Amino acid sequence: MPSSLSQADVDRLLQEKSAAVRAELAGKLGIEIDNPELNQNEAALAQDIVRIMAKDVEESVRVALAQNLRTAEHLPHDVAIKLANDIESVALPILESSQVLTDDDLVNIVRKGIPSKQEIVAGRVNVSEKVADALVDKGGEKVVAKLMDNATANISEKSLSKAVERFEKSDVVKEKIVKRPTLPPAITERLVTLVADNMREYLVSHHQVSPSIAADIVMQSRERAVVGLTGKSTIEELEKMIVQMSKNGRLTPSLIIRALCMGDITFFEISIAVLANIPLINARILVHDAGQLGLKSLYERAGLPADLLFVVRAAVDVLNEISMDGGANDRERYRARAIERILTKCENMDGENVDYLLRKLGDILDISKR
């Protein structure tokens, strides 16, 4: 479109005493400065006007300028910096949206320590690692939580680690970190010991956790469910978690086998039903089929490793043979006997799983002796 900027606009700007009229010109300028039809002289004129208005004593004029130029590609860099360092009402629109500002510009703003400006920077699209580092280093709880909640922010493992360290007592920061789209395994496993129970389950469902830690979290979750919930709600909550784990690729054969070896037949039943895509009641009938065909067919349909079927069959047989005796540490003794029997039968289990079961067996025996 043809330019509507003229020398008359410049003269009017220089002479106009009304802040309202100058603010109106700022709106016009926001459209014009990126007009591709401006010739070289007109573009220079537009930028001169911007520089004049950025120095206007009236806040309303500078606010109008910032609002209308927040996405302008041809906003002069020096003006962008000036507006970004202005009072909040002027600076925040520019800090939120302007792509003219460089990472160094944003880091300098962050280091000045003004929370409102830090927070708006934390919410920018595609925050760089460099800017994220500065925010984690200098920002308060609210700022860092906003950064962690920004799915487009690029945050280094070093900064994630520092955020966990600085805000170890902040549930809001830890929850935002837990719910990031991806996390390095080391950060995930560090958070396991620091977050609430529901967040541990989220970590297992959505992020990469070692098989040992995942199995332990699942077992802890089951213990709480058995103690605190009715049978129906226990199954519903457990099934919801397992479905989410499956969707995120976290329902691994190792985790399923470990849970079964620890005596959690319900976790195994729901897991194999989810993987096989059949109703839970059908899966239970097949798992406990007295013959050889039911469990084998279900296991194969679930896509579990063929070389672990022997382990699963032995575990199911042992759990069907052993019953609770109602004494003190009943559950621990039950699991100890189950693991001992499974370990004697399953010589072909991989070393990592055997080591895990041996370690858990030692833990359980220590508890049962108390």
C-alpha positions in Angstrom: 0.0 0.0 0.0 1.3 3.5 -0.6 2.8 5.3 2.3 0.7 7.8 4.1 3.6 9.3 6.0 4.5 12.8 5.0 6.5 15.8 6.0 3.3 17.2 7.3 3.2 14.3 9.8 6.7 15.1 11.0 5.8 18.8 11.4 2.6 17.9 13.2 4.5 15.6 15.5 7.1 18.2 16.4 4.5 20.9 17.0 1.6 18.9 18.4 1.0 19.6 22.1 -1.8 17.0 22.5 -0.5 13.7 23.9 -3.7 12.0 22.5 -2.9 13.2 19.0 0.7 12.1 19.3 -0.4 8.7 20.5 -2.7 8.5 17.5 0.3 9.1 15.3 2.1 6.3 17.1 -0.7 3.9 16.0 -0.3 5.0 12.4 3.4 4.6 12.6 3.1 1.0 13.8 1.5 0.1 10.5 3.7 2.3 8.3 7.2 1.3 9.5 7.0 -2.2 8.0 5.2 -1.0 4.8 7.2 -2.7 2.0 6.3 0.2 -0.4 8.2 2.8 1.6 11.2 4.1 -0.4 14.5 4.6 1.3 13.8 8.2 2.3 10.4 7.3 3.7 11.8 4.4 5.7 14.4 6.7 7.1 11.7 9.3 7.9 9.6 6.6 9.7 12.5 5.6 11.8 13.3 9.2 12.7 9.8 9.7 13.9 10.0 6.5 16.0 13.2 7.8 17.7 11.5 11.1 18.4 8.4 9.5 19.9 10.5 7.1 22.0 11.7 10.2 23.9 8.3 11.6 24.4 7.7 12.8 28.0 4.1 11.5 27.9 3.8 7.9 29.1 0.7 7.4 27.0 2.6 8.2 23.8 5.4 5.8 24.6 2.9 3.1 25.5 1.0 3.6 22.2 4.4 3.4 20.4 5.4 0.2 22.1 2.0 -1.5 21.6 2.0 -0.7 17.9 5.6 -1.5 17.3 6.0 -4.7 19.4 6.1 -7.0 16.4 7.6 -4.5 13.9 10.5 -6.0 11.9 12.0 -2.6 11.1 11.9 -1.1 14.6 15.4 0.4 15.0 17.4 -1.7 17.4 18.4 1.3 19.6 14.7 2.2 20.0 13.8 -1.3 20.9 16.5 -1.2 23.7 15.3 2.2 24.9 11.7 1.0 25.1 12.6 -2.3 26.8 14.4 -0.3 29.5 11.5 2.1 30.0 8.9 1.8 32.7 6.8 -1.4 32.8 3.8 -0.2 30.8 6.1 0.7 27.9 8.6 -2.1 28.2 6.5 -5.2 28.6 4.9 -5.2 25.1 8.3 -4.9 23.5 9.9 -7.5 25.8 7.1 -9.9 25.2 7.1 -9.8 21.4 9.8 -7.9 19.7 12.2 -10.0 17.7 14.5 -7.0 17.2 15.9 -7.6 20.7 18.9 -10.0 20.8 19.7 -12.6 23.4 22.3 -10.2 24.9 19.7 -7.5 25.1 17.3 -9.8 27.0 20.1 -11.1 29.3 21.0 -7.5 30.2 17.3 -6.8 31.0 17.0 -10.0 33.1 20.2 -9.2 35.1 18.7 -5.8 36.1 16.5 -7.8 38.4 13.0 -6.3 37.7 10.6 -9.2 38.3 7.8 -8.1 35.9 10.3 -7.8 33.1 12.0 -11.1 33.9 8.6 -12.8 34.0 7.5 -11.4 30.6 10.9 -12.5 29.1 10.4 -16.0 30.6 7.2 -16.3 28.6 8.6 -15.4 25.2 8.4 -17.8 22.4 11.5 -19.9 21.9 13.5 -18.5 24.8 17.2 -19.4 24.1 19.4 -21.4 26.5 21.4 -18.3 27.1 18.4 -16.3 28.2 17.0 -19.2 30.2 20.3 -19.5 32.0 20.1 -15.9 33.1 16.5 -16.3 34.2 17.3 -19.3 36.3 20.3 -17.6 37.8 18.6 -14.2 38.6 14.9 -14.9 38.6 12.7 -15.5 41.6 10.2 -18.4 42.2 7.5 -16.9 40.0 9.8 -16.1 37.2 11.5 -19.5 37.1 8.1 -21.2 37.3 6.9 -19.2 34.3 10.0 -20.3 32.4 9.5 -23.9 33.2 5.9 -23.6 32.2 7.0 -22.3 28.8 7.1 -25.4 26.5 9.0 -23.5 23.8 11.8 -22.4 26.1 15.2 -24.1 25.5 16.6 -24.9 28.9 19.9 -26.6 29.4 20.4 -29.6 31.7 22.7 -27.4 33.8 19.9 -24.8 34.3 17.3 -27.4 35.0 19.6 -28.8 37.7 20.2 -25.3 39.1 16.5 -24.6 39.2 15.9 -27.8 41.1 18.7 -26.9 43.5 17.5 -23.2 44.0 13.8 -24.1 44.4 14.0 -27.5 46.1 11.3 -26.3 48.6 9.0 -24.8 45.9 6.3 -27.2 44.9 5.2 -24.9 42.1 8.6 -24.8 40.4 9.1 -28.5 40.8 5.7 -29.3 39.4 6.4 -27.0 36.3 9.7 -28.8 35.8 8.1 -32.2 36.1 5.5 -31.3 33.5 7.9 -30.0 30.9 7.6 -31.9 27.5 11.0 -33.6 28.0 13.5 -33.9 30.8 17.1 -35.4 30.9 17.1 -38.7 32.8 19.4 -37.3 35.4 17.0 -34.5 36.2 14.0 -36.9 36.3 15.7 -39.2 38.7 16.7 -36.3 40.9 13.2 -35.0 41.1 11.8 -38.4 42.1 13.1 -37.9 45.7 11.9 -34.3 45.9 8.3 -34.2 44.5 4.9 -35.2 45.9 3.5 -38.7 45.3 1.3 -37.7 42.3 4.3 -36.0 40.7 6.4 -39.2 41.0 3.7 -41.1 39.1 3.7 -38.4 36.5 7.5 -38.7 36.1 7.2 -42.4 35.5 4.3 -41.9 33.1 5.9 -39.1 31.0 9.7 -39.2 31.4 12.6 -41.6 31.1 13.3 -43.2 34.5 15.5 -46.2 35.2 13.6 -49.5 35.5 14.6 -49.8 39.1 13.3 -46.4 40.1 10.2 -46.8 38.0 9.4 -50.2 39.6 9.9 -48.7 43.1 7.6 -45.8 42.4 4.9 -48.1 41.0 5.1 -50.3 44.1 4.9 -47.3 46.4 1.9 -46.1 44.5 0.2 -49.5 44.9 0.9 -49.6 48.6 -0.8 -46.2 49.1 -3.7 -47.3 47.0 -4.3 -50.5 48.9 -4.2 -48.6 52.3 -6.1 -45.5 51.4 -8.6 -46.3 48.7 -11.5 -48.7 48.0 -11.0 -51.6 45.6 -12.9 -49.9 42.8 -11.1 -46.6 42.9 -7.7 -48.4 43.3 -8.3 -50.2 40.0 -9.5 -47.0 38.3 -6.6 -44.9 39.4 -4.0 -47.6 38.6 -5.5 -48.2 35.2 -5.5 -44.5 34.4 -1.8 -44.4 35.3 -0.9 -47.5 33.3 -2.8 -46.2 30.2 -0.8 -43.0 30.4 2.5 -44.9 30.8 1.7 -47.0 27.8 0.9 -43.9 25.7 4.2 -42.4 26.6 6.2 -45.6 26.0 7.0 -46.0 29.7 5.2 -49.3 30.2 8.3 -51.4 29.6 8.5 -55.2 29.9 11.1 -54.8 32.6 8.8 -52.7 34.7 5.9 -55.1 34.2 8.0 -58.2 35.2 9.4 -56.5 38.2 6.0 -55.5 39.5 4.8 -59.0 39.0 7.8 -60.5 40.8 7.1 -58.1 43.7 3.7 -59.7 44.0 1.7 -56.9 42.3 -0.6 -59.2 40.2 -3.1 -56.3 39.7 -0.5 -54.1 38.1 0.5 -57.0 35.8 -3.1 -57.8 34.9 -4.0 -54.2 34.0 -0.7 -53.7 32.1 -1.1 -56.8 29.9 -4.8 -55.9 29.3 -3.8 -52.4 28.2 -1.0 -53.7 25.9 -3.3 -56.4 24.4 -6.2 -54.0 24.1 -8.7 -56.2 25.8 -11.0 -55.7 28.8 -9.4 -56.3 32.2 -11.9 -59.1 33.1 -10.9 -61.0 30.0 -7.2 -60.5 30.8 -7.7 -61.8 34.3 -9.3 -65.0 33.0 -6.5 -65.6 30.6 -3.8 -64.9 33.1 -5.1 -67.4 35.6 -6.1 -70.0 33.0 -5.1 -73.4 34.5 -4.0 -74.6 31.1 -1.0 -73.3 29.2 -2.8 -71.6 26.3 -4.5 -68.6 28.0 -1.5 -66.8 29.4 0.7 -67.6 26.4 -1.8 -66.2 23.9 -2.4 -63.1 26.0 1.3 -62.5 26.5 2.0 -62.8 22.8 -0.9 -60.5 21.9 0.5 -57.9 24.3 3.8 -58.0 22.4 6.0 -58.8 25.4 9.4 -60.5 24.8 9.1 -64.2 24.1 12.2 -65.0 26.2 10.5 -63.6 29.4 7.3 -65.7 29.1 8.9 -68.4 31.3 9.6 -65.8 34.0 6.0 -64.6 33.8 4.5 -68.0 34.0 6.7 -68.9 37.0 5.7 -65.7 38.8 2.0 -66.2 38.2 2.3 -69.8 39.4 4.1 -68.8 42.6 1.6 -66.0 43.4 -1.2 -68.5 42.9 0.4 -70.9 45.3 1.3 -68.5 48.1 -1.3 -66.9 50.3 -1.2 -64.2 53.0 -1.0 -65.6 56.6 -2.3 -62.5 58.4 0.7 -62.0 60.6 2.9 -58.9 61.2 4.8 -57.8 58.1 2.5 -60.1 56.2 3.0 -58.4 52.8 6.8 -58.3 53.2 7.1 -62.0 54.0 4.7 -62.8 51.2 6.9 -60.9 48.7 10.1 -62.4 50.1 8.9 -66.0 49.6 7.6 -65.1 46.1 10.9 -63.5 45.0 12.9 -66.4 46.4 10.8 -68.9 44.5 10.9 -66.9 41.3 14.7 -66.5 41.5 15.2 -70.2 41.8 13.0 -70.9 38.8 14.0 -68.1 36.5 17.7 -68.6 35.9 17.4 -67.0 32.4 16.4 -63.6 33.7 18.8 -60.8 32.7 21.4 -59.6 35.2 19.8 -56.2 35.8 16.5 -57.7 36.8 18.0 -60.3 39.0 20.1 -57.7 40.8 17.0 -55.6 41.3 15.1 -58.6 42.8 18.0 -59.6 45.0 18.2 -56.0 46.3 14.5 -55.9 47.0 14.6 -59.3 48.6 17.3 -58.0 51.0 15.2 -54.9 51.8 12.1 -57.0 52.4 13.9 -59.5 54.7 15.3 -56.6 56.8 11.7 -55.3 57.2 10.2 -58.6 58.0 12.8 -59.3 60.8 11.7 -56.1 62.7 
